[in-house]
């Protein structure tokens, strides 16, 4: 498929019969929140995994960060992929254990960008997959491995944790694809993007975000985080499911790029962090209006979206908007088309 207006060719994911999404890491724990898309709550999932009592020990831990397990199916072919891993190993391991997830079946890990709250648990995830008999392929790009920092209001800079390196991951036994270009993953079940163009008039990134190559180099502004990537799946009879873990590119830019790449396929759902809290709250009204033309049936917000943005989106789009929460399972398949 070619998008003539952009002069680019898109590699197109195959239509899936079904896609199951497990929320392994997120900022929010809320088993009581209204669920969308035939979603299953944390309580039900831990009971299914073997819990005989609901308690603090049998439930999951919320933490700053984001991580999903995606299970895709076409006919008899099934693939298991992690979309980011969250901030630290103990939380990741506990949450997977309480959900009864067998990590040895994970074939690939798609990392969205080089921030600790998305990659901090990656070494623990690789170790757990290897211990279960798997050999994961980790997909990254070279821009993810700069040091990052935040400019505080008093003018000082605080560095955030470094992320695992390709060499370190390979030493753990993972295969690493460190490439900036777009590619299809796992028999074409998933589209892992290249750099996301910044085209909207208002999504200009984080003014407080800094980067440097190493500890002896000066900090420089890095508002755009050009290393960020998205993941897209195509579920038959529904449309595209777009995963944007932090939306540093801006969720309108993300959807604009998806529309340019796959103009014949509607966007059925967007899921992830929209990074509209804190210093980004000023662009909430523009973001709401910018999303309107896409006609997205389901906007599942999590992680860094912020409560002001969630409320604004819900006011604008009603039941199309829901809150992601740890331990929730979403299933996308033809049965949803029958209920639309």
C-alpha positions in Angstrom: 0.0 0.0 0.0 1.3 3.5 -0.9 0.2 6.8 0.5 0.7 9.1 -2.4 0.3 12.3 -0.4 3.3 11.3 1.7 5.2 9.4 -0.9 5.7 6.5 1.6 5.0 2.8 1.5 3.2 1.2 4.4 3.9 -2.4 5.4 0.4 -3.7 6.4 -0.3 -6.0 9.3 -2.4 -9.1 8.5 -6.1 -9.1 9.7 -6.3 -10.9 13.0 -9.2 -13.1 14.1 -8.7 -12.0 17.7 -6.5 -9.9 19.9 -6.4 -10.2 23.7 -4.8 -7.5 25.8 -3.7 -8.0 29.4 -2.8 -4.8 31.4 0.3 -5.9 33.4 1.4 -2.4 34.5 -0.5 0.8 34.8 -0.8 3.8 37.2 -4.3 2.9 38.2 -5.9 0.1 40.1 -9.7 0.2 39.8 -11.5 -3.1 39.5 -14.9 -1.2 39.9 -14.5 1.1 37.0 -17.0 0.6 34.1 -15.5 -1.7 31.6 -15.7 -1.5 27.8 -15.3 -3.9 25.0 -16.3 -7.0 27.0 -13.4 -6.3 29.3 -12.7 -8.5 32.3 -11.7 -6.9 35.6 -8.8 -7.6 37.9 -10.9 -9.4 40.5 -12.2 -11.9 37.9 -8.7 -12.4 36.4 -7.0 -13.2 39.7 -9.7 -15.7 40.6 -9.4 -17.3 37.2 -5.6 -17.6 37.9 -6.3 -19.5 41.1 -6.9 -17.0 43.9 -9.3 -18.4 46.5 -9.6 -15.1 48.4 -9.4 -11.4 47.3 -6.7 -9.7 49.3 -3.8 -7.3 49.0 -1.5 -10.2 48.3 -3.6 -11.7 45.5 -4.3 -8.5 43.7 -1.8 -6.5 41.5 0.3 -3.5 42.3 -0.2 -0.2 40.4 2.9 1.8 39.6 4.0 4.6 37.4 4.5 3.0 34.0 2.8 0.9 31.4 3.1 -2.6 30.1 0.8 -5.0 28.2 0.7 -8.6 27.0 -0.8 -9.0 23.6 -2.1 -12.3 22.3 -3.0 -12.4 18.6 -4.6 -15.2 16.7 -5.1 -15.9 13.0 -6.6 -19.4 12.4 -4.5 -21.8 14.4 -1.5 -19.4 14.6 -1.1 -17.6 17.9 1.6 -15.1 19.0 2.5 -13.6 22.4 4.1 -10.2 22.7 4.9 -7.7 25.4 4.3 -4.0 24.7 6.6 -2.3 27.2 7.2 -3.8 30.6 6.8 -1.1 33.3 9.2 0.4 35.8 10.7 -2.4 37.9 11.0 -6.1 38.1 9.3 -7.0 41.4 6.0 -5.3 40.3 6.2 -6.9 36.9 6.8 -10.4 38.3 4.2 -10.1 41.0 1.5 -8.9 38.6 2.2 -11.6 36.0 2.2 -14.3 38.7 -1.1 -13.1 40.2 -2.6 -13.1 36.7 -1.3 -16.6 36.0 0.6 -15.5 32.9 3.2 -18.0 31.6 6.0 -15.8 30.5 7.9 -18.6 28.7 5.5 -18.2 25.8 6.5 -14.5 25.1 8.2 -14.4 21.7 8.9 -10.7 21.3 9.0 -7.4 23.3 8.2 -4.1 21.6 9.6 -1.2 23.5 8.1 2.2 22.8 10.8 4.6 24.0 13.8 5.0 26.3 12.2 5.9 29.6 12.6 3.8 32.8 8.9 3.6 33.5 8.5 1.5 30.3 11.9 -0.3 30.3 12.9 -0.7 33.9 11.3 -4.1 34.3 12.8 -5.3 30.9 15.8 -7.3 32.4 13.4 -9.1 34.8 11.0 -9.8 32.0 13.8 -11.3 29.8 15.0 -13.4 32.8 11.5 -14.7 33.4 10.9 -15.6 29.8 14.3 -17.4 29.6 13.5 -19.3 32.8 10.2 -20.4 31.2 12.1 -21.8 28.1 11.6 -18.8 25.8 14.0 -16.7 23.8 12.5 -13.2 23.3 13.4 -10.8 20.6 13.5 -7.2 21.9 12.7 -4.4 19.4 14.2 -1.0 20.1 15.9 1.8 18.2 19.2 3.6 18.8 17.6 6.8 20.0 16.3 5.1 23.1 19.7 4.9 24.9 20.5 8.5 25.6 20.4 9.6 29.2 17.3 11.6 30.1 16.6 14.3 32.6 13.8 16.7 33.8 14.3 20.4 34.1 12.7 21.4 37.5 11.0 24.7 38.1 14.0 25.9 40.2 16.2 25.5 37.2 18.0 22.4 38.4 18.1 19.1 36.4 17.3 15.7 37.9 18.4 12.7 35.9 16.0 9.8 35.5 17.2 6.2 35.6 19.2 4.8 32.7 17.5 2.1 30.7 18.8 -1.4 29.9 21.3 -1.5 27.0 21.2 -3.7 23.9 24.5 -5.3 25.0 23.1 -6.0 28.4 19.9 -7.6 27.0 22.0 -9.8 24.7 24.1 -10.9 27.6 20.9 -12.0 29.3 20.1 -14.2 26.3 17.7 -12.0 24.4 17.9 -11.3 20.7 17.9 -7.6 20.1 16.7 -5.7 16.9 18.1 -2.2 17.3 16.8 -0.4 14.2 15.0 2.9 13.6 12.8 1.7 10.7 9.3 0.3 10.8 8.7 -3.4 10.7 6.2 -6.2 11.0 6.5 -8.5 14.0 5.4 -12.1 14.5 4.2 -13.2 11.1 2.9 -9.8 10.3 0.5 -9.7 13.3 1.8 -6.4 14.5 3.1 -3.2 12.9 5.9 -1.6 14.9 6.4 2.0 13.6 9.4 4.0 12.7 9.7 7.7 13.7 6.3 9.3 14.1 6.0 12.6 12.2 5.2 15.7 14.2 2.7 17.5 12.1 0.0 19.0 14.3 0.2 22.7 15.2 -0.1 22.2 19.0 1.7 18.9 19.9 5.2 20.3 20.5 6.4 17.9 23.2 7.6 18.3 26.8 9.4 21.6 27.4 10.9 20.2 30.6 12.5 17.1 28.9 16.3 17.0 28.5 18.8 14.4 27.0 22.5 13.8 26.8 24.7 11.1 25.3 26.7 10.4 28.4 27.4 11.6 32.0 30.2 13.9 30.8 28.1 15.6 28.1 25.9 18.7 28.6 22.1 18.4 28.8 20.2 19.7 25.8 16.5 20.2 25.2 14.7 17.0 24.0 11.0 17.9 23.8 10.0 15.7 20.9 11.4 12.3 22.1 11.8 11.2 18.5 12.7 7.7 19.6 9.1 7.0 20.5 7.3 4.3 18.6 3.7 3.0 18.4 2.3 -0.5 17.7 -0.7 -1.2 15.5 -2.8 -4.4 15.0 -5.7 -5.0 12.5 -8.6 -7.0 13.9 -10.8 -8.4 11.1 -14.2 -6.7 10.8 -13.3 -4.1 13.5 -10.4 -2.1 12.3 -7.1 -0.9 13.7 -6.1 -1.2 17.4 -3.5 1.5 18.1 -1.2 1.2 21.1 0.6 4.4 22.1 2.2 3.9 25.5 3.0 7.6 26.3 2.1 9.6 23.2 5.1 11.9 23.5 4.6 12.3 19.8 1.0 13.6 20.5 -1.9 11.2 20.1 -3.3 13.3 17.2 0.0 13.0 15.4 -0.1 9.2 16.2 -3.6 8.9 14.7 -2.7 11.1 11.7 0.3 8.8 10.9 -1.9 5.7 11.3 -4.5 7.2 8.9 -1.7 8.1 6.4 -0.2 4.6 6.5 -3.5 2.7 6.4 -6.1 5.0 4.9 -8.6 2.2 4.0 -8.9 0.8 7.5 -10.7 2.6 10.3 -9.2 3.2 13.7 -11.4 1.1 16.1 -9.5 1.7 19.3 -6.7 3.7 20.8 -5.1 2.4 24.0 -2.4 3.8 26.2 -1.0 6.9 27.9 -1.8 10.2 26.2 0.6 12.3 28.3 -1.9 15.1 28.9 -1.1 15.6 32.6 1.1 18.2 34.2 2.9 20.5 31.8 0.8 19.0 28.9 -2.6 20.0 30.3 -2.6 23.2 28.2 -3.2 21.1 25.0 -6.1 19.1 26.3 -8.8 21.1 24.4 -6.8 21.0 21.1 -6.3 17.3 21.6 -10.0 16.6 22.1 -10.9 18.5 18.9 -8.0 17.0 17.0 -9.3 13.4 17.8 -12.8 14.2 16.7 -12.4 13.7 13.0 -11.0 10.1 13.4 -14.3 8.8 14.8 -12.6 6.4 17.1 -15.0 3.9 18.7 -13.0 3.2 21.8 -10.4 5.4 23.6 -8.9 3.5 26.5 -6.7 5.9 28.5 -4.1 4.9 30.9 -0.7 5.7 32.5 0.2 9.4 31.9 -3.2 10.6 30.5 -4.2 12.5 33.6 -7.6 12.9 35.2 -8.3 16.3 33.6 -7.8 14.8 30.1 -9.8 11.7 30.9 -12.7 13.9 32.0 -12.5 16.1 29.0 -12.4 13.1 26.6 -15.4 11.5 28.4 -17.3 14.8 28.2 -16.7 15.0 24.5 -17.0 11.3 23.4 -19.1 9.7 26.1 -19.1 5.9 26.4 -16.4 5.7 23.8 -13.9 6.6 26.6 -12.8 4.3 29.4 -10.1 4.1 32.0 -7.4 1.4 31.7 -6.5 -0.3 35.0 -4.1 -3.0 36.0 -5.3 -6.6 35.8 -7.9 -5.8 33.2 -8.2 -8.0 30.1 -9.6 -6.7 26.8 -10.7 -8.9 23.9 -11.1 -7.6 20.4 -12.8 -9.9 17.9 -15.8 -10.2 15.6 -18.2 -10.5 18.6 -17.7 -6.7 19.2 -18.7 -6.0 15.6 -22.0 -7.8 16.2 -22.8 -5.5 19.2 -21.9 -2.2 17.7 
